[in-house]
């Protein structure tokens, strides 16, 4: 990889090559391999095009998205803000690209636990897209979904539900009932209904979303693993552990094959399976799953990432319960 980078000279065409390679690595979960390539592409474009060029804003967004997913929110935020400022100046404040930037920044603020700062950005993005593209455009549906997710996270299910339903209706009309984006909307609505305790209404939505993505993307796609996991979580909430466990195993197999055994998604799958085994009382089999998940996230995301902390806490709780059970046995 180093030799490959050294052979590149400072020309914009080379930044495209670097970005494409970085995006491939990033999507496969290789954050360590992608990050230096994103940074090299950014340096090339800043030197060749100037720091205020829209291409540079794209580079900033790519790097910021990777840093966000790594959990380095402090490093990602100024990059998102710089990209937004460049696009506002170059394209105007009412351009749909600005709406995308607003969504990116809002999602980061949401992850930081700053919903009051995120909400007006989501609403501004929605206003831009509805005006520029029309209220029935899929980008407007994206904005509605994002705003709904924030409201749902805040517990305002009554306000979130009509947004989810509107987004789903837009996507079904614009893209057709079998489009993967429709599956996303179905999943979002199902999540909200599950939060409301309406498991009976949520379950067919989860199953329809899964069927759409299996047909559109193939049964071994990582997005299918996410749909499988969502359905499994609902079945677990219903107490249907017999169907839940093979679904978690399926998600783990998909992610392990598609993304590699050291991807954070695999850690999530292991954690989910461990939680289920713990609920079933199988603490001995749950422990190695937690430990493997923790090792993956500590390496991939760092020891202070929220996902890492969550798994570490789950392991600590399990060890305490195991210790108590062993004492009671005597």
C-alpha positions as CSV (number, residue, x, y, z in Angstrom):
1,X,0.0,0.0,0.0
2,X,2.8,2.4,0.8
3,X,4.5,1.8,-2.5
4,X,1.2,2.3,-4.3
5,X,0.8,5.7,-2.6
6,X,4.4,6.8,-3.3
7,X,3.9,6.2,-7.1
8,X,1.1,8.7,-7.2
9,X,1.9,12.3,-8.1
10,X,-0.1,15.3,-7.0
11,X,-2.8,15.4,-9.7
12,X,-6.5,15.5,-9.1
13,X,-7.0,12.3,-11.1
14,X,-5.0,10.5,-8.5
15,X,-7.2,11.8,-5.7
16,X,-10.2,10.1,-7.4
17,X,-8.3,6.8,-7.5
18,X,-7.4,7.2,-3.8
19,X,-11.0,8.1,-2.9
20,X,-12.4,5.2,-4.7
21,X,-10.0,2.8,-3.1
22,X,-10.7,4.4,0.3
23,X,-14.4,4.1,-0.1
24,X,-14.1,0.4,-0.9
25,X,-12.0,-0.2,2.2
26,X,-14.3,1.9,4.3
27,X,-17.4,0.1,3.2
28,X,-15.7,-3.2,3.9
29,X,-15.0,-2.0,7.5
30,X,-11.2,-1.5,7.0
31,X,-11.1,2.0,8.7
32,X,-7.4,1.8,9.3
33,X,-6.7,1.2,5.6
34,X,-9.2,3.8,4.4
35,X,-8.3,6.7,6.6
36,X,-4.8,7.5,5.2
37,X,-6.1,7.3,1.7
38,X,-8.9,9.7,2.4
39,X,-6.4,12.1,4.0
40,X,-4.1,11.8,0.9
41,X,-6.9,12.5,-1.5
42,X,-7.9,15.6,0.6
43,X,-4.3,16.9,0.6
44,X,-4.1,16.4,-3.2
45,X,-7.3,18.2,-3.9
46,X,-6.6,21.1,-1.5
47,X,-3.3,21.7,-3.2
48,X,-4.6,21.3,-6.8
49,X,-8.0,23.0,-6.5
50,X,-7.8,25.2,-3.4
51,X,-9.4,24.8,0.0
52,X,-12.8,26.2,-1.0
53,X,-13.5,23.9,-3.9
54,X,-16.6,21.7,-3.8
55,X,-14.5,18.6,-4.5
56,X,-12.6,19.4,-1.3
57,X,-15.9,19.5,0.6
58,X,-16.6,16.0,-0.7
59,X,-13.2,14.8,0.5
60,X,-13.9,16.4,3.9
61,X,-17.3,14.6,4.1
62,X,-15.8,11.3,3.3
63,X,-13.1,11.6,5.9
64,X,-15.6,12.9,8.5
65,X,-18.0,10.0,7.9
66,X,-15.2,7.5,8.6
67,X,-14.2,9.4,11.7
68,X,-17.8,9.5,12.9
69,X,-18.2,5.8,12.4
70,X,-15.0,5.2,14.3
71,X,-16.5,7.1,17.1
72,X,-14.1,10.1,16.9
73,X,-16.9,12.7,16.9
74,X,-14.6,15.5,18.0
75,X,-12.4,15.1,15.0
76,X,-15.3,14.6,12.6
77,X,-17.4,17.7,13.6
78,X,-15.1,20.4,12.2
79,X,-14.7,18.6,8.9
80,X,-18.5,18.4,8.5
81,X,-18.8,22.1,9.3
82,X,-16.1,23.0,6.8
83,X,-17.7,21.0,4.1
84,X,-21.0,22.7,4.8
85,X,-19.4,26.1,4.7
86,X,-17.8,25.4,1.4
87,X,-21.0,24.1,-0.2
88,X,-23.0,27.0,1.1
89,X,-20.6,29.5,-0.4
90,X,-20.1,27.6,-3.7
91,X,-23.6,26.3,-4.4
92,X,-25.8,28.6,-2.3
93,X,-27.6,27.9,1.0
94,X,-30.6,26.3,-0.7
95,X,-28.9,23.7,-2.7
96,X,-29.8,20.0,-2.1
97,X,-26.1,19.2,-1.5
98,X,-26.2,21.6,1.4
99,X,-29.2,19.6,2.7
100,X,-27.0,16.5,2.7
101,X,-24.3,18.3,4.6
102,X,-26.9,19.5,7.2
103,X,-28.0,15.9,7.6
104,X,-24.4,14.7,8.1
105,X,-23.7,17.3,10.7
106,X,-27.1,16.7,12.5
107,X,-26.4,13.0,12.6
108,X,-23.1,13.6,14.4
109,X,-24.7,16.0,16.9
110,X,-27.4,13.4,17.5
111,X,-24.7,10.8,18.3
112,X,-23.0,13.4,20.6
113,X,-26.2,13.6,22.6
114,X,-27.1,17.1,21.4
115,X,-30.6,16.7,20.0
116,X,-31.5,20.4,20.5
117,X,-28.7,21.3,18.1
118,X,-29.5,18.5,15.6
119,X,-33.2,19.1,15.2
120,X,-33.1,22.5,13.5
121,X,-30.5,21.2,11.1
122,X,-32.7,18.2,10.1
123,X,-35.6,20.6,9.7
124,X,-33.6,23.0,7.5
125,X,-32.5,20.1,5.3
126,X,-36.1,19.1,4.9
127,X,-37.1,22.6,4.0
128,X,-34.3,22.9,1.4
129,X,-35.2,19.6,-0.3
130,X,-38.9,20.1,-0.3
131,X,-38.4,23.5,-2.0
132,X,-35.7,22.5,-4.4
133,X,-36.8,18.9,-5.2
134,X,-40.4,18.8,-4.2
135,X,-42.2,17.3,-1.1
136,X,-42.5,13.9,-2.8
137,X,-38.8,13.5,-3.6
138,X,-36.9,10.6,-2.0
139,X,-34.4,13.0,-0.5
140,X,-37.3,14.7,1.4
141,X,-38.3,11.2,2.6
142,X,-34.7,10.7,3.8
143,X,-35.0,14.0,5.8
144,X,-38.3,13.0,7.3
145,X,-36.8,9.6,8.3
146,X,-33.8,11.3,10.0
147,X,-36.0,13.8,11.8
148,X,-38.3,11.0,12.9
149,X,-35.3,9.0,14.3
150,X,-34.4,12.0,16.4
151,X,-37.9,12.5,17.7
152,X,-38.2,8.7,18.4
153,X,-34.9,8.8,20.3
154,X,-36.3,11.6,22.4
155,X,-39.3,9.6,23.2
156,X,-41.7,11.7,21.1
157,X,-43.3,8.8,19.3
158,X,-46.5,10.7,18.5
159,X,-44.6,13.3,16.5
160,X,-42.3,10.7,14.9
161,X,-44.9,8.3,13.6
162,X,-46.5,10.5,11.0
163,X,-43.1,11.5,9.7
164,X,-42.2,7.8,9.3
165,X,-45.4,7.1,7.5
166,X,-45.1,10.1,5.2
167,X,-41.5,9.1,4.3
168,X,-42.6,5.5,3.6
169,X,-45.5,6.7,1.4
170,X,-43.1,9.0,-0.6
171,X,-40.6,6.2,-1.3
172,X,-43.2,3.6,-2.2
173,X,-44.7,6.0,-4.7
174,X,-41.4,7.3,-6.1
175,X,-39.4,4.1,-6.1
176,X,-41.9,1.3,-6.1
177,X,-42.9,-1.1,-3.3
178,X,-39.8,-3.4,-3.7
179,X,-37.0,-0.9,-3.5
180,X,-34.4,-1.2,-0.8
181,X,-35.1,2.4,0.3
182,X,-38.7,1.3,1.0
183,X,-37.3,-1.5,3.1
184,X,-35.4,1.1,5.2
185,X,-38.7,3.0,5.7
186,X,-40.5,-0.1,6.7
187,X,-37.8,-1.0,9.2
188,X,-37.9,2.6,10.7
189,X,-41.7,2.4,11.1
190,X,-41.4,-1.0,12.6
191,X,-38.8,0.2,15.1
192,X,-41.1,3.0,16.2
193,X,-44.1,0.6,16.6
194,X,-41.9,-1.7,18.6
195,X,-41.1,1.1,20.9
196,X,-44.8,1.8,21.3
197,X,-45.2,-1.8,22.3
198,X,-47.2,-2.7,19.1
199,X,-45.3,-5.8,18.3
200,X,-48.1,-7.4,16.3
201,X,-48.2,-4.5,13.8
202,X,-44.4,-4.2,13.7
203,X,-43.6,-7.8,12.9
204,X,-45.0,-7.9,9.3
205,X,-43.2,-4.7,8.5
206,X,-39.9,-6.2,9.6
207,X,-40.6,-9.3,7.6
208,X,-41.5,-7.3,4.5
209,X,-38.4,-5.2,4.8
210,X,-36.3,-8.4,5.1
211,X,-38.0,-9.9,2.0
212,X,-37.4,-6.8,-0.1
213,X,-33.7,-6.6,0.7
214,X,-33.2,-10.4,0.3
215,X,-34.6,-10.1,-3.2
216,X,-32.9,-6.8,-4.2
217,X,-29.5,-7.3,-2.6
218,X,-29.2,-11.1,-2.1
219,X,-29.4,-13.2,1.0
220,X,-25.8,-12.6,2.0
221,X,-25.7,-8.8,1.9
222,X,-24.8,-6.9,5.2
223,X,-28.0,-4.9,4.9
224,X,-29.9,-8.2,5.1
225,X,-28.0,-8.9,8.3
226,X,-29.3,-5.7,9.8
227,X,-32.9,-6.6,8.8
228,X,-32.4,-10.1,10.3
229,X,-31.2,-8.5,13.5
230,X,-34.1,-6.1,13.7
231,X,-36.6,-9.0,13.3
232,X,-34.7,-11.1,15.9
233,X,-34.9,-8.2,18.4
234,X,-38.7,-8.1,18.0
235,X,-39.0,-11.9,18.4
236,X,-36.8,-11.7,21.5
237,X,-39.1,-9.1,22.9
238,X,-42.0,-11.4,22.3
239,X,-40.2,-14.2,24.1
240,X,-39.8,-16.3,21.0
241,X,-36.3,-17.4,21.6
242,X,-36.5,-20.5,19.4
243,X,-36.8,-18.4,16.3
244,X,-34.6,-15.6,17.6
245,X,-31.4,-17.6,18.1
246,X,-31.0,-18.8,14.5
247,X,-31.6,-15.3,13.2
248,X,-28.8,-13.9,15.3
249,X,-26.5,-16.8,14.1
250,X,-27.5,-15.9,10.5
251,X,-26.6,-12.3,10.9
252,X,-23.3,-13.3,12.4
253,X,-22.5,-15.6,9.5
254,X,-23.5,-12.9,6.9
255,X,-21.3,-10.2,8.5
256,X,-18.4,-12.5,9.1
257,X,-18.3,-13.5,5.5
258,X,-19.1,-10.2,3.9
259,X,-17.2,-7.8,6.2
260,X,-14.6,-10.0,7.8
261,X,-14.3,-11.5,11.3
262,X,-12.9,-8.3,12.8
263,X,-15.6,-5.8,11.7
264,X,-17.6,-3.9,14.3
265,X,-20.8,-5.3,12.9
266,X,-19.6,-8.8,13.9
267,X,-19.0,-7.5,17.4
268,X,-22.6,-6.3,17.5
269,X,-23.9,-9.7,16.3
270,X,-21.8,-11.4,18.9
271,X,-23.1,-9.1,21.6
272,X,-26.7,-9.7,20.5
273,X,-26.3,-13.4,20.6
274,X,-24.6,-13.2,24.0
275,X,-27.5,-11.2,25.4
276,X,-29.9,-13.8,24.2
277,X,-28.0,-16.6,25.7
278,X,-27.8,-14.7,29.0
279,X,-31.5,-14.2,29.0
280,X,-31.9,-18.0,28.4
281,X,-29.6,-18.6,31.4
282,X,-26.7,-19.9,29.4
283,X,-24.0,-17.7,31.0
284,X,-21.1,-20.0,30.2
285,X,-21.7,-19.8,26.4
286,X,-22.5,-16.1,26.5
287,X,-19.1,-15.1,28.1
288,X,-16.8,-16.0,25.2
289,X,-19.1,-14.2,22.8
290,X,-18.9,-11.0,24.9
291,X,-15.1,-11.3,25.1
292,X,-14.7,-11.8,21.4
293,X,-17.0,-8.8,20.7
294,X,-15.1,-6.6,23.1
295,X,-11.7,-7.5,21.5
296,X,-13.1,-6.6,18.1
297,X,-14.4,-3.2,19.1
298,X,-11.4,-2.3,21.3
299,X,-9.2,-2.8,18.2
300,X,-11.5,-1.4,15.6
301,X,-13.2,1.5,17.5
302,X,-11.0,2.0,20.6
303,X,-11.6,1.4,24.3
304,X,-13.7,4.6,24.8
305,X,-16.2,4.2,22.0
306,X,-19.8,3.9,23.2
307,X,-20.2,0.5,21.5
308,X,-17.1,-0.8,23.2
309,X,-18.2,0.5,26.6
310,X,-21.6,-1.1,26.1
311,X,-20.1,-4.6,25.5
312,X,-17.6,-4.2,28.3
313,X,-20.5,-3.3,30.7
314,X,-22.5,-6.4,29.4
315,X,-19.5,-8.6,30.2
316,X,-19.0,-7.1,33.6
317,X,-22.6,-7.7,34.5
318,X,-22.5,-11.3,33.3
319,X,-19.3,-12.0,35.3
320,X,-21.0,-10.6,38.4
321,X,-24.0,-12.8,37.8
322,X,-21.8,-15.8,37.1
323,X,-19.9,-15.2,40.4
324,X,-23.2,-15.0,42.3
325,X,-24.5,-18.1,40.7
326,X,-21.4,-20.0,41.6
327,X,-21.6,-18.9,45.2
328,X,-25.2,-19.9,45.4
329,X,-24.3,-23.4,44.1
330,X,-22.2,-24.1,47.2
